[in-house]
C-alpha cells in the first residue's frame, strides 16, 4: 500500500510542478498588439527641435556658405530678478553663440534649459556656459531656470526682404 501512496505522491507532485511551470511561463508573455511598427519614420506631425528643422528651399551649396559666417555673440545673465535680457530676437538661418552667465547671489548653482534647441546646462555662480544655435524655424521659444522659476524667450523671425513687398502693418 505504501508503494501506491508513493506513486500517487509522485504523480501529484509532477502535476503540481507542471502547473507551476505553465503558470510561470504565462507570466512572461508579452503583448505586442500595441507596439509601434515604424520607429524611424518621421511624419510632419512630429515636432523636431528648432535647430534641426531644415528649410527645403535652401540648396546644399547655400548651406555650405552659410556655415562659414561668423557667429554673433549673445550674453544672457541669470540674476536675482530673472534673466537679462528677458527677450532675445534672433534671425532665422543665422549662427549665434550664446553665453549664459549666472550672477544670481541667492542661487549659486542653477540650470539653464532651452528645450527647443536641446540645450540644457548647469550654471555655476560667476562662470559662463557657451553653446551655439542656428535657428531653422520661426517662432517663440522659451528658456528657463527651473530652480528659480524664471523664464525668457527667443523670438525667431525671418528676413523681411524674402517676403515680396516686405512686411506690412496689420491695418493694411
DSSP file (Angstrom, degrees, kcal/mol; ACC not computed):
  #  RESIDUE AA STRUCTURE BP1 BP2  ACC     N-H-->O    O-->H-N    N-H-->O    O-->H-N    TCO  KAPPA ALPHA  PHI   PSI    X-CA   Y-CA   Z-CA
    1    1 A X     >        0   0    0      0, 0.0     4,-2.2     0, 0.0     3,-0.2   0.000 360.0 360.0 360.0 -36.0    0.0    0.0    0.0
    2    2 A X  H  >  +     0   0    0      1,-0.2     4,-2.1     2,-0.2     5,-0.2   0.801 360.0  60.7 -66.0 -25.9    2.8    2.4    0.7
    3    3 A X  H  > S+     0   0    0      2,-0.2     4,-2.0     1,-0.2    -1,-0.2   0.904 105.8  45.6 -65.5 -40.9    4.0    1.7   -2.9
    4    4 A X  H  > S+     0   0    0     -3,-0.2     4,-2.8     2,-0.2     5,-0.2   0.902 112.3  50.9 -68.3 -42.1    0.7    3.1   -4.2
    5    5 A X  H  X S+     0   0    0     -4,-2.2     4,-2.4     2,-0.2    -2,-0.2   0.900 110.4  49.2 -63.3 -38.8    0.8    6.1   -2.0
    6    6 A X  H  X S+     0   0    0     -4,-2.1     4,-2.1     2,-0.2    -1,-0.2   0.901 112.6  47.7 -66.3 -40.7    4.4    6.8   -3.0
    7    7 A X  H  X S+     0   0    0     -4,-2.0     4,-2.1     2,-0.2    -2,-0.2   0.895 111.8  49.9 -67.2 -40.1    3.4    6.6   -6.7
    8    8 A X  H  X S+     0   0    0     -4,-2.8     4,-2.7     1,-0.2    -2,-0.2   0.891 109.7  51.6 -64.3 -40.7    0.3    8.8   -6.1
    9    9 A X  H  X S+     0   0    0     -4,-2.4     4,-2.7    -5,-0.2    -2,-0.2   0.910 109.5  49.7 -63.8 -41.7    2.5   11.4   -4.4
   10   10 A X  H  X S+     0   0    0     -4,-2.1     4,-2.4     2,-0.2    -2,-0.2   0.903 111.9  48.1 -63.5 -41.6    5.0   11.4   -7.3
   11   11 A X  H  X S+     0   0    0     -4,-2.1     4,-2.4     2,-0.2    -2,-0.2   0.931 113.4  47.2 -65.2 -44.9    2.1   11.8   -9.8
   12   12 A X  H  X S+     0   0    0     -4,-2.7     4,-2.5     1,-0.2    -2,-0.2   0.912 111.9  50.6 -63.0 -41.2    0.6   14.7   -7.7
   13   13 A X  H  X S+     0   0    0     -4,-2.7     4,-2.5     1,-0.2    -1,-0.2   0.909 110.4  49.7 -62.8 -41.9    4.0   16.3   -7.4
   14   14 A X  H  X S+     0   0    0     -4,-2.4     4,-2.6     2,-0.2    -2,-0.2   0.907 111.3  48.9 -63.3 -42.4    4.6   16.1  -11.1
   15   15 A X  H  X S+     0   0    0     -4,-2.4     4,-2.4     2,-0.2    -2,-0.2   0.910 112.2  47.7 -64.7 -42.8    1.1   17.6  -11.8
   16   16 A X  H  X S+     0   0    0     -4,-2.5     4,-2.5     2,-0.2    -2,-0.2   0.917 112.8  49.2 -64.6 -42.6    1.7   20.5   -9.4
   17   17 A X  H  X S+     0   0    0     -4,-2.5     4,-2.5     2,-0.2    -2,-0.2   0.919 111.6  48.8 -61.9 -44.5    5.2   21.1  -10.8
   18   18 A X  H  X S+     0   0    0     -4,-2.6     4,-2.3     1,-0.2    -1,-0.2   0.903 111.3  50.4 -62.9 -40.2    3.8   21.1  -14.4
   19   19 A X  H  X S+     0   0    0     -4,-2.4     4,-2.1     2,-0.2    -2,-0.2   0.921 111.6  47.7 -63.1 -44.2    1.0   23.5  -13.3
   20   20 A X  H  X S+     0   0    0     -4,-2.5     4,-2.3     1,-0.2    -2,-0.2   0.896 110.9  51.2 -64.5 -40.3    3.5   25.9  -11.7
   21   21 A X  H  X S+     0   0    0     -4,-2.5     4,-2.4     1,-0.2    -1,-0.2   0.923 111.7  46.6 -65.1 -43.4    5.8   25.9  -14.7
   22   22 A X  H  X S+     0   0    0     -4,-2.3     4,-1.9     2,-0.2    -1,-0.2   0.869 112.4  50.0 -68.3 -34.8    2.9   26.7  -17.1
   23   23 A X  H  X S+     0   0    0     -4,-2.1     4,-1.1     2,-0.2    -1,-0.2   0.877 112.1  47.8 -70.6 -35.4    1.6   29.5  -14.9
   24   24 A X  H  X S+     0   0    0     -4,-2.3     4,-0.7     2,-0.2     3,-0.3   0.902 110.3  52.6 -68.0 -40.4    5.1   31.0  -14.6
   25   25 A X  H >< S+     0   0    0     -4,-2.4     3,-0.8     1,-0.2    -2,-0.2   0.879 107.1  52.4 -63.3 -37.1    5.6   30.7  -18.4
   26   26 A X  H >< S+     0   0    0     -4,-1.9     3,-1.2     1,-0.2    -1,-0.2   0.805 100.5  62.7 -68.6 -27.6    2.3   32.6  -18.9
   27   27 A X  H 3< S+     0   0    0     -4,-1.1    -1,-0.2    -3,-0.3    -2,-0.2   0.748 100.4  53.8 -68.0 -22.8    3.5   35.3  -16.6
   28   28 A X  T << S+     0   0    0     -3,-0.8    -1,-0.2    -4,-0.7    -2,-0.2   0.314  78.6 122.7 -96.4   8.3    6.3   36.1  -19.1
   29   29 A X    <   -     0   0    0     -3,-1.2     2,-0.4    -4,-0.1    -3,-0.0  -0.439  52.0-145.2 -69.8 145.8    4.2   36.5  -22.1
   30   30 A X        -     0   0    0     -2,-0.1     2,-0.8     2,-0.0    -2,-0.1  -0.942   6.2-135.9-117.3 134.0    4.5   39.9  -23.9
   31   31 A X        +     0   0    0     -2,-0.4     3,-0.4     1,-0.1    -2,-0.0  -0.800  24.7 173.6 -91.5 110.3    1.6   41.7  -25.6
   32   32 A X    >   +     0   0    0     -2,-0.8     3,-1.1     1,-0.2    -1,-0.1   0.267  52.1 101.3 -96.9   9.6    2.8   43.1  -28.9
   33   33 A X  T 3  S+     0   0    0      1,-0.2    -1,-0.2     3,-0.0    -2,-0.0   0.743  86.0  41.7 -69.6 -21.9   -0.6   44.3  -30.1
   34   34 A X  T 3  S+     0   0    0     -3,-0.4    -1,-0.2     2,-0.1    -2,-0.1   0.238  85.5 126.1-108.3  12.8    0.1   47.9  -29.2
   35   35 A X    <   -     0   0    0     -3,-1.1     2,-0.4     1,-0.1    -3,-0.0  -0.357  64.8-112.7 -74.2 153.1    3.6   48.2  -30.5
   36   36 A X        -     0   0    0      1,-0.1     3,-0.2    -2,-0.1    -1,-0.1  -0.694  21.7-155.8 -84.5 135.0    4.7   50.9  -32.9
   37   37 A X  S    S+     0   0    0     -2,-0.4     2,-0.7     1,-0.2    -1,-0.1   0.951  79.4  35.3 -80.2 -51.3    5.6   49.5  -36.3
   38   38 A X        +     0   0    0      1,-0.2     3,-0.4     3,-0.1    -1,-0.2  -0.840  58.1 168.8-112.3  96.1    7.9   52.1  -37.8
   39   39 A X  S    S+     0   0    0     -2,-0.7    -1,-0.2    -3,-0.2    -2,-0.1   0.836  79.5  49.1 -73.5 -32.5   10.1   53.7  -35.1
   40   40 A X  S    S+     0   0    0      2,-0.1     2,-0.5     0, 0.0    -1,-0.2   0.518  83.8 107.7 -87.8  -4.9   12.4   55.5  -37.6
   41   41 A X        -     0   0    0     -3,-0.4     2,-0.5     1,-0.0    -3,-0.1  -0.627  55.0-158.7 -78.8 124.2    9.6   57.0  -39.7
   42   42 A X        -     0   0    0     -2,-0.5     2,-0.2     4,-0.0    -2,-0.1  -0.893   8.7-166.7-104.4 127.8    9.3   60.8  -39.1
   43   43 A X    >   -     0   0    0     -2,-0.5     3,-1.1     1,-0.1     0, 0.0  -0.620  36.5-107.1-106.7 169.9    6.0   62.4  -40.1
   44   44 A X  T 3  S+     0   0    0      1,-0.2    -1,-0.1    -2,-0.2    -2,-0.0   0.715 116.7  65.1 -67.4 -19.8    5.1   66.0  -40.5
   45   45 A X  T 3  S+     0   0    0      2,-0.1    -1,-0.2     0, 0.0     2,-0.2   0.723  80.4  97.3 -75.9 -20.5    3.2   65.8  -37.2
   46   46 A X  S <  S-     0   0    0     -3,-1.1     2,-0.7     1,-0.1    -4,-0.0  -0.465  73.6-134.4 -71.2 139.3    6.4   65.2  -35.2
   47   47 A X        -     0   0    0     -2,-0.2     2,-0.2     6,-0.0    -1,-0.1  -0.854  23.2-169.0 -98.4 112.0    7.9   68.3  -33.6
   48   48 A X        -     0   0    0     -2,-0.7     5,-0.1     1,-0.1    68,-0.0  -0.630  35.9 -85.7 -93.4 156.8   11.6   68.5  -34.1
   49   49 A X    >>  -     0   0    0     -2,-0.2     3,-1.8     1,-0.1     4,-1.5  -0.261  38.9-115.3 -58.5 151.3   13.8   71.0  -32.2
   50   50 A X  T 34 S+     0   0    0     66,-1.8    86,-1.9     1,-0.3    87,-0.3   0.741 115.2  57.2 -63.3 -23.8   14.0   74.4  -33.9
   51   51 A X  T 34 S+     0   0    0     65,-0.8    -1,-0.3    84,-0.2    66,-0.1   0.597 108.4  46.8 -82.9  -9.8   17.7   73.9  -34.5
   52   52 A X  T <4 S+     0   0    0     -3,-1.8    -2,-0.2     2,-0.1    -1,-0.2   0.741  80.4 107.1-102.7 -28.8   17.1   70.7  -36.5
   53   53 A X     <  -     0   0    0     -4,-1.5     2,-0.4    -5,-0.1    -6,-0.0  -0.265  62.9-140.9 -57.0 133.8   14.2   71.6  -38.8
   54   54 A X        -     0   0    0      2,-0.0     2,-0.7     3,-0.0    -1,-0.1  -0.770   5.9-131.4-100.5 141.1   15.5   72.0  -42.4
   55   55 A X    >   -     0   0    0     -2,-0.4     3,-1.2     1,-0.1    82,-0.0  -0.830  14.8-155.1 -87.7 118.6   14.4   74.7  -44.8
   56   56 A X  T 3  S+     0   0    0     -2,-0.7    -1,-0.1     1,-0.2    -2,-0.0   0.698  87.1  63.4 -69.9 -19.8   13.6   72.8  -48.0
   57   57 A X  T 3  S+     0   0    0      2,-0.1     2,-0.4    -3,-0.0    -1,-0.2   0.603  82.6  91.9 -83.6 -10.4   14.3   75.9  -50.2
   58   58 A X  S <  S-     0   0    0     -3,-1.2     2,-0.1     1,-0.0    -3,-0.0  -0.714  72.2-136.7 -89.0 130.4   18.0   76.2  -49.3
   59   59 A X     >  -     0   0    0     -2,-0.4     4,-1.8     1,-0.1     5,-0.1  -0.306  22.8-109.5 -79.0 167.7   20.4   74.3  -51.6
   60   60 A X  H  > S+     0   0    0      1,-0.2     4,-1.8     2,-0.2     5,-0.1   0.895 121.3  53.0 -63.4 -40.6   23.4   72.3  -50.4
   61   61 A X  H  > S+     0   0    0      1,-0.2     4,-1.9     2,-0.2    -1,-0.2   0.881 107.2  52.6 -62.6 -38.0   25.8   74.9  -51.7
   62   62 A X  H  > S+     0   0    0      1,-0.2     4,-2.1     2,-0.2    -1,-0.2   0.868 106.7  52.8 -65.0 -36.8   23.8   77.6  -49.8
   63   63 A X  H  X S+     0   0    0     -4,-1.8     4,-1.4     2,-0.2    -1,-0.2   0.884 107.6  52.0 -65.5 -37.9   24.2   75.5  -46.6
   64   64 A X  H  < S+     0   0    0     -4,-1.8     4,-0.4     1,-0.2    -2,-0.2   0.929 113.1  43.0 -64.7 -45.5   28.0   75.3  -47.0
   65   65 A X  H >< S+     0   0    0     -4,-1.9     3,-0.8     1,-0.2     4,-0.3   0.824 110.7  55.6 -73.7 -30.1   28.4   79.0  -47.5
   66   66 A X  H >< S+     0   0    0     -4,-2.1     3,-1.2     1,-0.2    -1,-0.2   0.824  99.7  62.1 -67.0 -29.8   26.0   79.9  -44.6
   67   67 A X  T 3< S+     0   0    0     -4,-1.4    -1,-0.2     1,-0.2    -2,-0.2   0.671  96.6  58.1 -73.9 -15.2   28.1   77.7  -42.3
   68   68 A X  T <  S+     0   0    0     -3,-0.8    -1,-0.2    -4,-0.4    -2,-0.2   0.512  78.8 110.6 -92.4  -3.6   31.2   79.9  -42.7
   69   69 A X  S <  S-     0   0    0     -3,-1.2     2,-0.1    -4,-0.3    -3,-0.0  -0.442  79.3-105.2 -66.8 142.4   29.5   83.1  -41.5
   70   70 A X        -     0   0    0     -2,-0.1    25,-0.3     1,-0.1     2,-0.3  -0.374  35.5-113.6 -67.7 148.6   30.8   84.3  -38.1
   71   71 A X        -     0   0    0     23,-0.1     2,-0.4    25,-0.1    25,-0.3  -0.595  22.0-126.8 -82.9 142.3   28.5   83.7  -35.2
   72   72 A X  E     -a   96   0A   0     23,-2.2    25,-3.0    -2,-0.3     2,-0.4  -0.738  25.4-126.6 -86.0 136.3   27.0   86.7  -33.4
   73   73 A X  E     -a   97   0A   0     -2,-0.4     2,-0.4    23,-0.2    25,-0.2  -0.692  26.5-176.2 -88.0 134.1   27.6   86.6  -29.6
   74   74 A X  E     -a   98   0A   0     23,-2.6    25,-3.2    -2,-0.4     2,-0.5  -0.998  10.0-155.2-129.0 131.8   24.7   87.0  -27.2
   75   75 A X  E     -a   99   0A   0     -2,-0.4     2,-0.5    23,-0.2    25,-0.2  -0.930   8.3-173.6-110.7 129.1   25.0   87.2  -23.4
   76   76 A X  E     -a  100   0A   0     23,-3.0    25,-2.5    -2,-0.5     2,-0.4  -0.987   9.2-159.0-120.8 121.8   22.2   86.1  -21.1
   77   77 A X  E     -aB 101  84A   0      7,-3.0     7,-2.4    -2,-0.5     2,-0.8  -0.854  10.6-146.8-103.4 134.9   22.6   86.8  -17.4
   78   78 A X  E     +aB 102  83A   0     23,-2.8    25,-2.1    -2,-0.4    26,-0.4  -0.881  34.3 173.2 -97.2 106.8   20.7   84.9  -14.8
   79   79 A X  E >   - B   0  82A   0      3,-2.6     3,-0.9    -2,-0.8    25,-0.3  -0.428  49.7 -93.0-107.8-179.7   20.2   87.5  -12.0
   80   80 A X  T 3  S+     0   0    0     23,-0.3     3,-0.1     1,-0.2    24,-0.1   0.801 127.2  43.4 -62.2 -29.3   18.2   87.6   -8.7
   81   81 A X  T 3  S-     0   0    0      1,-0.3     2,-0.3    69,-0.0    -1,-0.2   0.374 125.1 -85.3-101.2   3.1   15.3   89.2  -10.5
   82   82 A X  E <  S-B   79   0A   0     -3,-0.9    -3,-2.6    68,-0.1    -1,-0.3  -0.823  70.5 -21.7 127.6-166.9   15.3   87.0  -13.6
   83   83 A X  E     -B   78   0A   0     -2,-0.3     2,-0.4    68,-0.2    -5,-0.2  -0.569  58.3-127.1 -82.5 142.8   17.0   86.8  -17.0
   84   84 A X  E    S+B   77   0A   0     -7,-2.4    -7,-3.0     1,-0.3     2,-0.1  -0.971 101.5  26.9-127.6 114.5   18.7   89.8  -18.6
   85   85 A X  S    S-     0   0    0     -2,-0.4    -1,-0.3    -9,-0.2     3,-0.1   0.598  77.6-170.2 -78.1 156.2   17.7   90.2  -21.4
   86   86 A X  S    S+     0   0    0      1,-0.2    67,-2.5    -2,-0.1     2,-0.4   0.781  77.0  40.7 -81.4 -28.5   14.3   88.5  -20.9
   87   87 A X  E     -e  153   0B   0     65,-0.2     2,-0.5    -4,-0.1    -1,-0.2  -0.986  67.0-172.9-125.9 129.1   13.6   88.6  -24.7
   88   88 A X  E     -e  154   0B   0     65,-2.7    67,-3.0    -2,-0.4     2,-0.5  -0.983  12.1-150.5-122.5 127.0   16.2   87.8  -27.4
   89   89 A X  E     -e  155   0B   0     -2,-0.5     2,-0.4    65,-0.2    67,-0.2  -0.861  18.4-178.5-100.0 125.0   15.4   88.3  -31.1
   90   90 A X  E     -e  156   0B   0     65,-2.7    67,-2.3    -2,-0.5     2,-0.4  -0.951  24.6-125.7-123.8 142.5   17.3   86.0  -33.5
   91   91 A X  E >   -e  157   0B   0     -2,-0.4     3,-1.8    65,-0.2    44,-0.2  -0.732  33.9-108.7 -89.3 131.7   17.1   85.9  -37.3
   92   92 A X  T 3  S+     0   0    0     65,-3.6    44,-0.2    -2,-0.4    67,-0.2  -0.322 101.6  19.7 -58.6 132.9   16.3   82.6  -38.8
   93   93 A X  T 3  S+     0   0    0     42,-2.8    -1,-0.2     1,-0.3     2,-0.1   0.205  96.5 115.3  92.4 -15.2   19.3   80.9  -40.5
   94   94 A X    <   -     0   0    0     -3,-1.8    41,-0.5    41,-0.1     2,-0.4  -0.488  65.6-119.7 -85.5 159.7   21.9   83.0  -38.7
   95   95 A X        -     0   0    0    -25,-0.3   -23,-2.2    39,-0.2     2,-0.4  -0.843  30.9-173.9-101.7 134.2   24.5   81.4  -36.4
   96   96 A X  E     -aC  72 133A   0     37,-3.0    37,-2.6    -2,-0.4     2,-0.6  -0.975  20.2-149.9-130.4 141.1   24.6   82.6  -32.8
   97   97 A X  E     -aC  73 132A   0    -25,-3.0   -23,-2.6    -2,-0.4     2,-0.5  -0.954  22.0-155.9-108.0 116.0   27.0   81.9  -29.9
   98   98 A X  E     -aC  74 131A   0     33,-3.1    33,-2.0    -2,-0.6     2,-0.5  -0.801   7.5-165.4 -98.8 129.0   25.0   82.1  -26.6
   99   99 A X  E     -aC  75 130A   0    -25,-3.2   -23,-3.0    -2,-0.5     2,-0.5  -0.964   4.8-165.3-112.8 117.3   26.9   82.9  -23.4
  100  100 A X  E     -aC  76 129A   0     29,-3.1    29,-2.4    -2,-0.5     2,-0.4  -0.910   7.4-174.0-105.4 125.1   24.9   82.1  -20.2
  101  101 A X  E     -aC  77 128A   0    -25,-2.5   -23,-2.8    -2,-0.5     2,-0.8  -0.977  17.7-144.5-123.1 128.4   26.3   83.7  -17.0
  102  102 A X  E     +ad  78 125A   0     25,-1.3    24,-3.3    22,-0.6    25,-0.2  -0.826  32.0 156.9 -92.3 110.4   24.9   83.0  -13.5
  103  103 A X        +     0   0    0    -25,-2.1     2,-0.8    -2,-0.8   -23,-0.3   0.010  28.8 130.6-117.4  24.4   25.2   86.2  -11.4
  104  104 A X        -     0   0    0    -26,-0.4   -25,-0.1     3,-0.3    21,-0.1  -0.717  40.9-165.8 -82.7 110.8   22.4   85.2   -9.0
  105  105 A X  S    S+     0   0    0     -2,-0.8     3,-0.2     1,-0.2    -1,-0.2   0.753  85.7  48.3 -69.8 -25.0   23.8   85.7   -5.5
  106  106 A X  S    S+     0   0    0      1,-0.3     2,-0.7     2,-0.0    -1,-0.2   0.892 116.7  38.9 -82.6 -42.1   21.0   83.7   -3.8
  107  107 A X        +     0   0    0      1,-0.1    -3,-0.3    17,-0.0    -1,-0.3  -0.894  65.4 173.7-112.8 100.5   21.0   80.7   -6.1
  108  108 A X  S    S+     0   0    0     -2,-0.7    17,-2.8     1,-0.2     2,-0.3   0.579  71.2  41.2 -88.4  -9.3   24.7   79.9   -6.9
  109  109 A X  E    S+F  124   0B   0     15,-0.2     2,-0.2     2,-0.0    -1,-0.2  -0.809  77.5 143.8-141.3  96.4   24.1   76.6   -8.8
  110  110 A X  E     -F  123   0B   0     13,-2.2    13,-3.9    -2,-0.3     2,-0.2  -0.785  41.4-108.4-131.9 171.0   21.1   76.6  -11.2
  111  111 A X  E     -F  122   0B   0     -2,-0.2     2,-0.4    11,-0.2    11,-0.2  -0.659  11.0-152.6-101.2 155.4   20.1   75.2  -14.6
  112  112 A X  E     -F  121   0B   0      9,-3.0     9,-2.8    -2,-0.2     2,-0.5  -0.990  19.4-171.2-124.2 119.4   19.5   76.8  -17.9
  113  113 A X  E     +FG 120 144B   0     31,-2.7    31,-2.3    -2,-0.4     2,-0.3  -0.955  20.1 167.8-121.2 122.0   17.0   75.0  -20.1
  114  114 A X  E > > +F  119   0B   0      5,-3.4     5,-2.3    -2,-0.5     3,-1.1  -0.764   9.6 176.5-128.2  82.5   16.3   75.7  -23.8
  115  115 A X  G > 5S+     0   0    0     27,-0.4     3,-1.8    -2,-0.3    -1,-0.1   0.836  71.0  64.5 -60.9 -38.6   14.3   72.7  -24.9
  116  116 A X  G 3 5S+     0   0    0     26,-0.4   -66,-1.8     1,-0.3   -65,-0.8   0.777 113.9  33.8 -60.1 -26.9   13.6   73.9  -28.4
  117  117 A X  G < 5S-     0   0    0     -3,-1.1    -1,-0.3   -68,-0.2    -2,-0.2   0.221 112.9-115.1-111.1  11.5   17.3   73.7  -29.2
  118  118 A X  T < 5 +     0   0    0     -3,-1.8     2,-0.5     1,-0.2    -3,-0.2   0.887  66.2 146.3  55.6  44.0   18.0   70.7  -27.0
  119  119 A X  E   < +F  114   0B   0     -5,-2.3    -5,-3.4     2,-0.0     2,-0.4  -0.958  16.3 164.3-114.9 120.7   20.3   72.8  -24.7
  120  120 A X  E     +F  113   0B   0     -2,-0.5     2,-0.3    -7,-0.2    -7,-0.2  -0.973  12.5 170.5-137.3 117.7   20.4   72.0  -21.0
  121  121 A X  E     -F  112   0B   0     -9,-2.8    -9,-3.0    -2,-0.4     2,-0.5  -0.960  33.3-132.2-135.2 147.5   23.2   73.4  -18.9
  122  122 A X  E     -F  111   0B   0     -2,-0.3     2,-0.6   -11,-0.2   -11,-0.2  -0.860  26.5-157.7 -91.8 127.3   24.2   73.7  -15.3
  123  123 A X  E     -F  110   0B   0    -13,-3.9   -13,-2.2    -2,-0.5     2,-0.3  -0.940   2.5-159.6-114.0 122.9   25.3   77.3  -14.5
  124  124 A X  E >   -F  109   0B   0     -2,-0.6     3,-2.3   -15,-0.2   -22,-0.6  -0.750  39.6 -83.4 -98.2 145.0   27.6   77.9  -11.5
  125  125 A X  B 3  S+d  102   0A   0    -17,-2.8   -22,-0.2    -2,-0.3    -1,-0.1  -0.193 112.6   4.7 -52.0 126.9   27.8   81.4   -9.9
  126  126 A X  T 3  S+     0   0    0    -24,-3.3     2,-0.3     1,-0.2    -1,-0.3   0.344 108.9 103.5  82.4  -6.1   30.3   83.6  -11.8
  127  127 A X    <   -     0   0    0     -3,-2.3   -25,-1.3   -25,-0.2     2,-0.3  -0.763  60.8-136.5-108.6 156.2   31.0   81.1  -14.6
  128  128 A X  E     -C  101   0A   0     -2,-0.3     2,-0.4   -27,-0.2   -27,-0.2  -0.841   4.4-154.1-112.7 149.3   29.7   81.1  -18.1
  129  129 A X  E     -C  100   0A   0    -29,-2.4   -29,-3.1    -2,-0.3     2,-0.4  -0.974  16.4-162.2-115.7 134.6   28.4   78.3  -20.3
  130  130 A X  E     +C   99   0A   0     -2,-0.4     2,-0.3   -31,-0.2   -31,-0.2  -0.959  17.8 156.1-123.5 135.8   28.7   78.8  -24.1
  131  131 A X  E     -C   98   0A   0    -33,-2.0   -33,-3.1    -2,-0.4     2,-0.4  -0.969  32.3-120.8-150.1 162.5   26.8   77.0  -26.8
  132  132 A X  E     -C   97   0A   0     -2,-0.3     2,-0.3   -35,-0.2   -35,-0.2  -0.835  23.1-176.2-109.7 143.5   25.9   77.6  -30.5
  133  133 A X  E     -C   96   0A   0    -37,-2.6   -37,-3.0    -2,-0.4     2,-0.3  -0.978  13.3-171.8-133.9 150.7   22.5   77.8  -32.1
  134  134 A X        -     0   0    0     -2,-0.3   -39,-0.2   -39,-0.2   -42,-0.1  -0.790  25.9-140.1-139.5  94.2   21.3   78.2  -35.6
  135  135 A X        +     0   0    0    -41,-0.5   -42,-2.8    -2,-0.3   -84,-0.2  -0.279  21.8 179.6 -61.5 135.8   17.5   78.7  -35.7
  136  136 A X        +     0   0    0    -86,-1.9     2,-0.3   -44,-0.2    -1,-0.1   0.461  63.0  42.5-113.6  -6.9   15.8   76.9  -38.6
  137  137 A X  S    S-     0   0    0    -87,-0.3    -1,-0.2   -82,-0.0   -44,-0.1  -0.994  79.5-111.8-144.0 148.3   12.2   77.8  -38.0
  138  138 A X        +     0   0    0     -2,-0.3     2,-0.3    -3,-0.1    19,-0.2  -0.365  62.5  88.4 -71.9 154.9   10.2   80.9  -37.0
  139  139 A X  E    S- H   0 156B   0     17,-1.9    17,-3.3    -2,-0.1     2,-0.5  -0.860  73.4 -74.5 148.7-178.5    8.5   81.1  -33.6
  140  140 A X  E     - H   0 155B   0     -2,-0.3     2,-0.4    15,-0.2    15,-0.2  -0.974  42.6-176.4-115.8 123.5    8.8   82.0  -30.0
  141  141 A X  E     - H   0 154B   0     13,-2.7    13,-3.8    -2,-0.5     2,-0.3  -0.975  15.4-138.3-125.3 131.2   10.8   79.6  -27.8
  142  142 A X  E     - H   0 153B   0     -2,-0.4   -26,-0.4    11,-0.3     2,-0.4  -0.620  10.1-163.6 -93.1 147.6   11.2   79.9  -24.1
  143  143 A X  E     + H   0 152B   0      9,-2.0     9,-3.1    -2,-0.3     2,-0.3  -0.945  21.7 177.2-119.9 149.8   14.3   79.4  -22.0
  144  144 A X  E     -GH 113 151B   0    -31,-2.3   -31,-2.7    -2,-0.4     2,-0.5  -0.943  37.6-133.7-150.6 165.6   14.0   78.9  -18.3
  145  145 A X  E >>> - H   0 150B   0      5,-2.5     4,-1.4    -2,-0.3     5,-1.1  -0.940  19.8-164.8-121.1 103.0   15.6   78.3  -14.9
  146  146 A X  T 345S+     0   0    0     -2,-0.5    -1,-0.1     1,-0.2   -34,-0.1   0.825  84.4  57.7 -61.7 -32.2   13.5   75.6  -13.1
  147  147 A X  T 345S+     0   0    0      1,-0.2    -1,-0.2   -36,-0.2   -37,-0.0   0.861 119.4  27.8 -68.7 -35.3   15.1   76.2   -9.7
  148  148 A X  T <45S-     0   0    0     -3,-0.6    -1,-0.2     2,-0.1    -2,-0.2   0.440 101.3-128.0-106.4  -1.7   14.1   79.9   -9.6
  149  149 A X  T  <5 +     0   0    0     -4,-1.4     2,-0.3     1,-0.2    -3,-0.2   0.832  61.8 135.3  58.2  37.3   11.0   79.7  -11.8
  150  150 A X  E   < - H   0 145B   0     -5,-1.1    -5,-2.5   -68,-0.0     2,-0.3  -0.840  29.7-177.8-109.7 153.4   12.1   82.5  -14.2
  151  151 A X  E     - H   0 144B   0     -2,-0.3    -7,-0.3    -7,-0.2     2,-0.2  -0.987  13.3-173.8-148.2 159.0   11.9   82.4  -17.9
  152  152 A X  E     - H   0 143B   0     -9,-3.1    -9,-2.0    -2,-0.3     2,-0.4  -0.714  20.6-125.8-134.0-174.0   12.8   84.3  -21.0
  153  153 A X  E     -eH  87 142B   0    -67,-2.5   -65,-2.7   -11,-0.3     2,-0.5  -0.999   3.8-142.4-146.5 146.1   12.1   83.8  -24.7
  154  154 A X  E     -eH  88 141B   0    -13,-3.8   -13,-2.7    -2,-0.4     2,-0.7  -0.904  17.4-156.9 -97.2 129.2   13.8   83.7  -28.1
  155  155 A X  E     -eH  89 140B   0    -67,-3.0   -65,-2.7    -2,-0.5     2,-0.5  -0.943   8.9-162.2-107.6 112.4   11.8   85.3  -30.9
  156  156 A X  E     +eH  90 139B   0    -17,-3.3   -17,-1.9    -2,-0.7     2,-0.3  -0.838  14.5 178.4 -97.9 124.8   13.0   83.8  -34.2
  157  157 A X  E     -e   91   0B   0    -67,-2.3   -65,-3.6    -2,-0.5     2,-0.2  -0.877  23.3-121.3-127.0 158.0   12.0   85.8  -37.2
  158  158 A X        -     0   0    0     -2,-0.3     2,-0.4   -67,-0.2   -65,-0.1  -0.470  43.1 -84.5 -90.5 165.4   12.5   85.5  -41.0
  159  159 A X    >   -     0   0    0    -67,-0.2     3,-1.1    -2,-0.2     4,-0.4  -0.575  32.7-146.4 -68.8 125.9   14.3   88.0  -43.2
  160  160 A X  G >  S+     0   0    0     -2,-0.4     3,-0.8     1,-0.2     6,-0.2   0.744  95.4  64.3 -69.2 -22.0   11.7   90.7  -44.2
  161  161 A X  G 3  S+     0   0    0      1,-0.2    -1,-0.2     5,-0.1     4,-0.2   0.702  90.9  65.1 -73.7 -17.8   13.3   91.1  -47.6
  162  162 A X  G <  S+     0   0    0     -3,-1.1     2,-0.5     2,-0.1    -1,-0.2   0.698  87.9  79.3 -78.0 -17.3   12.5   87.5  -48.5
  163  163 A X  S X  S-     0   0    0     -3,-0.8     3,-2.4    -4,-0.4     2,-0.1  -0.793  96.8-109.4 -89.4 128.1    8.7   88.3  -48.4
  164  164 A X  T 3  S+     0   0    0     -2,-0.5    -2,-0.1     1,-0.3    -1,-0.1  -0.357 103.9   8.8 -58.2 126.5    7.6   90.1  -51.6
  165  165 A X  T 3  S-     0   0    0     -4,-0.2    -1,-0.3    -2,-0.1    -4,-0.1   0.394 114.4-106.1  85.1  -3.9    6.8   93.7  -50.8
  166  166 A X    <   -     0   0    0     -3,-2.4     2,-0.3    -6,-0.2    -5,-0.1  -0.147  62.2 -33.0  75.2-176.3    8.3   93.4  -47.3
  167  167 A X        -     0   0    0      1,-0.0     2,-0.3    -4,-0.0    -2,-0.0  -0.623  62.6-150.5 -82.1 134.7    6.3   93.2  -44.0
  168  168 A X        -     0   0    0     -2,-0.3    -2,-0.0     1,-0.1    -1,-0.0  -0.720  22.0-101.0-104.0 153.4    3.1   95.2  -44.0
  169  169 A X    >   -     0   0    0     -2,-0.3     3,-1.2     1,-0.1    -1,-0.1  -0.330  33.7-114.1 -66.3 157.2    1.3   96.8  -41.0
  170  170 A X  T 3  S+     0   0    0      1,-0.2    -1,-0.1     2,-0.2    -2,-0.0   0.747 112.0  65.6 -65.7 -23.6   -1.6   94.9  -39.5
  171  171 A X  T 3         0   0    0      1,-0.2    -1,-0.2     0, 0.0    -2,-0.0   0.703 360.0 360.0 -73.8 -19.3   -4.0   97.7  -40.6
  172  172 A X    <         0   0    0     -3,-1.2    -1,-0.2     0, 0.0    -2,-0.2   0.466 360.0 360.0 -83.7 360.0   -3.4   97.1  -44.3
